[in-house]
Amino acid sequence: MKAKSERRRLFIGDQGLLMNWDIQKTVWDYIFSKECCPVNFSESPLIITEPYFNFASIQEAMAEIFFEEYECQSFLRVNASDLSDYHYRKDNSSAQGCLVVDCGYSFSHIAPYIKGKKHKPGIKRIDVGGKLLTNHLKEIISYRQLHVMEETYVMNQIKEDACFVAYDLMANMAKAKKKYPENDIVMDYVLPDFTNIRRGYIRTLDQPPITEQQKLRLNNERFSVPEVLFHPSDVGLDEMGIGEAVSYCVSRCPSVVQSHLYANILVTGGSSLFPGFKERLFKEVRASAPDEFEVNITMPEDPTTYAWHGGAMLSRDPDFYSFVVTKEEYEEEGPTICMERFDG
């Protein structure tokens, strides 16, 4: 983005979708610069992730930029969940399958992997992610208390600090209707003023009241916002929730591997960090899975970097260079070699 006061200076963020190649090139120039992450493409191979079912035109342009503009010598394009599955199989060598539930910023994906290979008919995308949850929280707070539609960054912090997934939604709704102290869900969130308070923080109602700082009173918003992950219809989306989608994706796989997928559910992505997420997902999947199947959900210590660490492990694999496309291969065969090798 550019600031109104500094038209010549570019500000580089770390989240977003690919909309403009010129701007994307500027972002990559910054990433590979001395100020951020200096890299020698003649020595270092590049692993870049992309969403499922990416457009061929974007894939071709991506390969062209890295081979021709950056003169990358070797290049691997994968889905982030491919790397998560690789990481999981390294930690669980006996696993015959893995169902990756990736709850990201723009979307959530559920993808089954059978012996390291993704089963495309079973992949499901849900148009709910961290961005939609933050926007939903902004709308609720703006309607009930204070206009915060322009305060995306602060509201995202509030979402991360205060929200949780309800194990029993109706019980939490009943509790939220009561007054404190019977209602232990209600709390205040002190807003930052960016002078004395750089980041907002939570205050429970048993602490002495404060008057000099601006604050929000949070009650059922704390669990009703993450509830959209499990019931997108709450915001008018005609989509299945994460729990329902897990069972749907498993049902789209060969029956012989379904028990292995239920026993090896891997949760990744920043939107899975809500307290109670894993327990609620287990409850919903266990209720819909056949009784004879074991249900086991693994959540890494840091779900946001699990795929990255999988990529780091893959780069050390003895067979790594059999997966990549080299600059020589690209120059000889063109973009088709990338399509053939990466999209299996």
N, C-alpha and C positions, 0 to 999 in steps of 0.2 A: 504494500500500500504506500501511498504518498501522503504526507501531511500538507495541509493547506499552507502552512507557514514555511515549509521547506520543500518546495516542489522538486528540487533536484536530488533530494535524498530519498532513498528507498528504505522502507522498513520491512524486514523479513520476519514472517511468523512461522510457526511450526505446525499449523493445522490448515487443512483446506482441501479443495478438490481441483483437479486439473481442468481449467477452463480456457487458458490462453498460453500458447507455447512460448511466446516471447517472455511473458512473466515467469513461467515455469523455468525457463533457461536462466533467468536472473536469480531465482531461488537456488537452483543447483550450483550456479557460479559461486554463490555465497557459501553453500554447504562445503564445497570442495576448496574453499579459499584458505589462506594461511590463518585468517582470523577464526575460522570455525573448525574445519577438519581437513588439514592439508593431506593430499593423497597423490601418489605417483601411479597413474593409470598404466604405465608401461610395466610396472611390477605387480601391482595389486589387482586381482580380479574384482569385479563388481557384482554384488547380489542386490537386485532391486525387486521390491514386492509390488503387486498390483491386485486390484479386486478381482473376484471371480467373474468370468464371462466378459472380460474387458473388450472394448472395441478393437478390431484389427487395425484400424487407422491409427489409434493411439499407440498400439504395440509397435507398429512399423516406425512411427515418428520417434518413439523412445529409443529404439535400436539405432536409428540413423543419427540421432544426436550424440549418443554415447560412443559410437564407433567413429563417426566422422568429425564431430566437433571436439570431443574430449580425447579422441584417439585411444579409447579403451582397448586393451589387448584381449581381454576375455570377459564375458558378460553372461549372467544368469538371471532370468526373469521368472519369478515364482509367485504364487499366492502366499500370503503371510501364514495361513493355516497349514500349508505344506511344511513350512519350517517348524511350526508347533508340533505337527505330527511326527516329524523327524526327531525332534527333541524328546517327545514322549516315548517313542520306540527305543531310543538310546537308554532311557531310564527304566523302561519296562520291556525287556527283550522278548518276553514270552507272549506279549499282546498280539493277537491276530487281527485286531481292528482298533480303530479309535474314532470317536465322534467328537469333532472339535466344535465347541460353541464359542464363537468370537463376538463379544458384545463391544462394538467399537463406537466411534464418535458420530459417524453418519448413518451406519447400518449395523445390523446384527446378522451374522451368517452362521448357519449350522451345516457342517460338511462331514460326511462319513468317509473314512479312509480304511481300505481293506488291504492289509499287508503292504502299507506304504503307498498305495495308489488311490487317489480320490475317485469316488463313485459318483460321477456327474449327475445321474438321475436323482440322487438323494440330496443334492445341495439345495438349500433353501435360504433366501434372503428375506429379512424382515426390515422394513423401512423405519426402524426405531433405533436410535442410538443416543449417545450423550447429548448431542446438539438439540435433538427434539425435546429431551427431558428438561434441559436448561431453559429452552424457550417456553415450555409448558409452565415451569415454575415462575418465570417472569410474568406470564399472563395472569396466573393466579394471584400473585402478590400485587400486581398493578391493579387488579380488579378489587381486591379486598383491602389493601392498606396504602401502598405508596407506588407512584409511577416509577417503574424500574426497567422499562422496555429498552432503554439505551445502555443499561448496565450489565451487559452480557458477562463480562469477566468476573465481576463481583458475585453475580447470581450463580455462576458456575462454581465458584468457591463455596457459596452457601449450600448448593446441592451436594458437593463433595463432603462438606463438614457435617451437615445436619440430617441428610436423608438416609433412609434405610428401607429394606424390603420387609414387608409384613409377612410373618409366617401364617397368621390367621387374620385375614383382612377384616372380617366382620367384628371380631373381638377388638381389634384396634380402633375401628370406627366407633364402637360403643364406648370405649375408654376415652376417645378424643372428645366426646360430647360432655364428659364430666368436667368438674372444676379441679384445679390443683388443690391438694396433693393426690387425690384419687387418680387424676390424670397425670401420669409421669411422662407423657409424650410432649406436652406443651413446653416450650422454652423460648427464650429471647435470643436473638442473634444481633450482636452489636456490630454496626456497619463501620467500615474503615473511613477515616477522614483523610487518609494519605498525608497527614502531617504528624500526628501523634500515634495514630493506629494505622499500620501499613496493611494489615490483614484483619478481617473481621474475626469474631470469636463467639462461642456459645456461652450463654449465662443461664443457669437453671433458676427457677423462680424462688428457690429458698435463699438465694444470695441477696444482699442488700440492694434495693433498687437504685438505679443511676438515672440522672436526669440530663446530664450535660452531653451525652452521646446519643446519636440517632440509632434506633434499633427497630427490628421487626419481630413480631410475635409469630412463632411457627407452631402449628398444631398438626392437623391432619395432612397438611402439605408434605410433611416429612416422609410419609409412606405412600401417599396417593400419587406422587410424581413418579417414583420408581415402579409403581404398580403398572404403569403403561407398558413396561417391558413384557409383562405377563398378560395384559389385556389392552392391546392397542386400540380396541374399540372405545376405550374411555376418552380418546381424543378424536374419534370419528374415523379411524383407519380400519378398513375392512381387511384385517390381517390376523393370522393366528399368533398367539403369544409364544414365548420361548419354550415353555414347558410342552405345549401342544405341538410345536414345530419339531421338537426332539423326537417324539414318537412318530410323527409323520415321516421324518427323514429316515428313521430306522426301518419303517414299513416299506420304504422304496428300495431297500437293499435285499440281496438274496437271503432267504430265510436261514441258511446255514451260518451266516455271520451275525445275525441280529443279536444273539445272546452276548457275543463278544463286544458289540458296539455299546449295548446297555452297561456292560461291566467296565467300559473304558471311555467314559465321558470326560473330556478335558475342557475346562472353562478358561478362556483368555479374554483380554480386552479390558480397557479402563472402566467400562460401564458395569463390569461384574464386581467391582470393589465395594458396592453397597453392603453394609452389614446385613446379614440374613439372606443374601442372594443364593448362596450355595444350598442352605437348608430349604428354602422355598422351592428351588429347582428340583431338589431331590424329592420333596413331597409331591410335586406335580408329576414328575416322571414315574415315580414309584406307583402312583395311583393309576396310571394308564398303561404301564408295562405289564406283560404277562407275568403271573405270579411265580412261574418257575424260573424266571430270569433274574439274575442278580443285577442290582443297579449300584454302580459305584461312580462317584463324581470326584474328580481331582481338580483342585484349584491351586496353581503354583503360588509361591510366596509373593512374586510380583507378576501378575497376569499381563501387565502392559509390556514387559520386556521379554516374555517367554519366547516369542517368535524370533526376536533378535538374537537371543542366545542360541536358538536352534540354527540360525544362519551361521553364527560363529562356529558352532560345532560342525556344520556341514562343510565349511571352508577348510577344515582340517581333515575331512574324510579322504582316505587314500584314493577313492574313485571320483573325487570332486571334479577334476578336469575332464571327465567323460560326460559331465552334465552341461558344461558351459558351451557357448559358441565363441570361437576365437575371431579376431579381426580378419585373419586370412580366410577363414571359412565364409565370413560375411561378405568379403570382397569378391569371392569366387561365385557364391550362390545367391547372394542378396537376402532380402528379408524372409524368403521362404524357409531358409534353414532354421531361423528362430521359431517360426510357426510349427515346423515339424518337431523340433526338439523340446520346446517348452510347453506345448499345449496338449500333451498326452494325458 
